[in-house]
């Protein structure tokens, strides 16, 4: 069996296991998996910017929370149907990213990090203090997933399949973008913006478009978060959540979309399991993060790729084949 065939069979088996999961997994672990999926979308928006564009943005959580808030406000306070509330929530989060991007893409490195942190904290302050609109500390509750074409997404099984489909589709589209000419240009801007500008590429525009795309992905995660929890409050977009996404992404590997899923899975499971043992579970997660930085600075996926490359180099090469010999040797 070739390696491609083996990979295909593994992917097929994983897909079958994920699709059939609601029929054999206990409800507690099913809801935990839903949580992993929509937080993976948020982590993907971060890793796409940081890994492909070299932009470490702490504003992704603000976009995520804005989308969730708009959906909750429209649905619970104004009775807007889901068919209008969801697109408006996605548009609001993406628009916020577009506004933030105007200021953020003008900076690089630590300055980009700090300006996105400041912008995110402004949104958190608005959510916390605008009590008449956002409910302040208590937030907005009573949000329920809709019924679409006879399918009740209030059911964990139906909601899981919807989030799974959205996560896979979004990941696939981001993968296509990364491997497109735009993705290659974004990598060039990340590695050498001055050289790309000298070659005639619109550096600021490329970074801006990437920021908006990442904002749309974070907005999708915000919609699922709001429907899943049923409550949206300022903790959805505070500084702790931004640091949480940063830890998740570095743990899984900033340069990989799969790393976002792996990192989210590990941290969510650690939070769930360790929190039942000790209330200081964040200390354990911090130690795991510290060990990752020390021994696998490129994250789990980066460590895996490095190991695979080393094994390929150490693999003994075979003797020459018929095609490797010259024409005289073949005639003899």
QUIPE-V204643 format. One record per pair of residues at least 12 apart in sequence whose C-alpha atoms are under 7 Angstrom apart, sorted by sequence separation. I is the first residue (numbers start at 0). J is the second residue. D is the distance in Angstrom with one decimal. If there is no record, write none. Layout:
i->I j->J d->D
i->I j->J d->D
This chain:
i->103 j->115 d->6.5
i->247 j->259 d->6.8
i->250 j->262 d->5.3
i->45 j->59 d->6.7
i->70 j->84 d->5.6
i->188 j->202 d->6.3
i->248 j->262 d->6.0
i->70 j->85 d->6.2
i->247 j->262 d->4.7
i->247 j->263 d->5.4
i->70 j->88 d->5.2
i->69 j->88 d->5.3
i->247 j->266 d->6.6
i->185 j->205 d->6.3
i->67 j->88 d->6.9
i->185 j->206 d->7.0
i->66 j->88 d->4.7
i->66 j->89 d->5.9
i->66 j->91 d->6.2
i->66 j->92 d->4.8
i->65 j->92 d->5.7
i->63 j->92 d->6.7
i->62 j->92 d->5.0
i->62 j->95 d->6.5
i->62 j->96 d->6.4
i->250 j->288 d->6.4
i->250 j->291 d->6.4
i->246 j->288 d->6.8
i->258 j->300 d->5.7
i->252 j->297 d->5.5
i->252 j->298 d->3.9
i->251 j->298 d->5.0
i->252 j->299 d->5.8
i->250 j->298 d->4.9
i->251 j->299 d->5.1
i->252 j->300 d->5.4
i->249 j->298 d->5.7
i->250 j->299 d->6.3
i->251 j->300 d->6.1
i->252 j->301 d->5.9
i->57 j->112 d->6.5
i->56 j->112 d->5.7
i->55 j->112 d->5.7
i->58 j->115 d->4.9
i->57 j->115 d->5.3
i->58 j->116 d->6.0
i->61 j->119 d->5.1
i->56 j->115 d->5.7
i->57 j->116 d->5.0
i->58 j->118 d->6.5
i->58 j->119 d->4.7
i->61 j->122 d->6.2
i->57 j->119 d->6.8
i->81 j->145 d->6.7
i->75 j->141 d->6.8
i->75 j->142 d->6.3
i->71 j->139 d->6.6
i->74 j->142 d->7.0
i->71 j->142 d->6.2
i->144 j->226 d->5.1
i->143 j->226 d->5.8
i->142 j->226 d->6.3
i->143 j->229 d->5.9
i->142 j->229 d->4.5
i->141 j->229 d->5.7
i->142 j->230 d->6.5
i->140 j->229 d->5.8
i->141 j->230 d->6.6
i->140 j->230 d->4.2
i->139 j->230 d->5.5
i->140 j->231 d->6.5
i->138 j->230 d->6.9
i->139 j->231 d->5.3
i->138 j->231 d->5.4
i->139 j->232 d->6.4
i->138 j->232 d->3.9
i->137 j->232 d->6.1
i->138 j->233 d->6.8
i->136 j->232 d->6.3
i->136 j->233 d->6.4
i->104 j->203 d->6.2
i->104 j->206 d->6.2
i->104 j->207 d->6.1
i->127 j->233 d->5.7
i->100 j->207 d->5.7
i->126 j->233 d->5.7
i->100 j->210 d->6.1
i->123 j->233 d->6.2
i->123 j->236 d->6.0
i->96 j->210 d->6.8
i->97 j->211 d->5.4
i->123 j->237 d->5.9
i->96 j->211 d->5.5
i->93 j->211 d->6.2
i->96 j->214 d->5.2
i->93 j->214 d->5.1
i->92 j->214 d->6.6
i->93 j->215 d->4.9
i->92 j->215 d->6.7
i->30 j->155 d->6.8
i->37 j->162 d->6.8
i->93 j->218 d->6.6
i->33 j->159 d->5.6
i->36 j->162 d->6.7
i->40 j->166 d->6.3
i->89 j->215 d->6.7
i->92 j->218 d->5.2
i->36 j->163 d->6.7
i->33 j->162 d->6.9
i->89 j->218 d->5.3
i->36 j->166 d->6.6
i->89 j->219 d->6.4
i->52 j->185 d->5.5
i->51 j->185 d->6.4
i->52 j->186 d->5.9
i->21 j->156 d->5.4
i->51 j->186 d->5.5
i->52 j->188 d->6.9
i->53 j->189 d->5.1
i->52 j->189 d->4.9
i->51 j->189 d->6.9
i->62 j->214 d->6.3
i->66 j->218 d->5.2
i->70 j->222 d->6.9
i->52 j->206 d->6.9
i->63 j->217 d->4.9
i->67 j->221 d->4.7
i->71 j->225 d->7.0
i->59 j->214 d->6.6
i->62 j->217 d->6.2
i->63 j->218 d->4.9
i->66 j->221 d->5.4
i->67 j->222 d->5.2
i->62 j->218 d->6.1
i->66 j->222 d->6.2
i->63 j->220 d->6.4
i->64 j->221 d->5.9
i->67 j->224 d->6.9
i->59 j->217 d->6.2
i->63 j->221 d->4.5
i->67 j->225 d->5.1
i->48 j->209 d->6.8
i->48 j->210 d->6.8
i->68 j->231 d->6.2
i->67 j->231 d->6.7
i->48 j->213 d->6.7
i->47 j->213 d->6.9
i->44 j->213 d->4.6
i->44 j->214 d->6.9
i->64 j->235 d->5.7
i->44 j->216 d->5.6
i->64 j->236 d->5.2
i->44 j->217 d->5.8
i->41 j->216 d->6.8
i->61 j->236 d->5.2
i->40 j->216 d->6.5
i->41 j->217 d->4.9
i->60 j->236 d->5.2
i->40 j->217 d->6.6
i->41 j->220 d->5.7
i->40 j->220 d->5.5
i->60 j->240 d->6.8
i->60 j->241 d->5.8
i->38 j->220 d->6.6
i->37 j->220 d->5.1
i->57 j->241 d->5.7
i->37 j->223 d->6.3
i->37 j->224 d->6.6
i->42 j->244 d->5.9
i->46 j->248 d->6.3
i->50 j->253 d->5.2
i->51 j->254 d->6.8
i->49 j->253 d->6.6
i->50 j->254 d->4.2
i->42 j->248 d->6.1
i->46 j->253 d->5.0
i->46 j->254 d->6.4
i->46 j->255 d->6.9
i->46 j->256 d->6.6
i->43 j->256 d->5.7
i->46 j->259 d->6.8
i->43 j->259 d->5.6
i->42 j->259 d->5.3
i->39 j->259 d->5.8
i->39 j->260 d->5.0
i->39 j->263 d->5.8
i->38 j->263 d->6.7
i->35 j->263 d->6.1
i->35 j->264 d->5.8
i->35 j->267 d->6.7
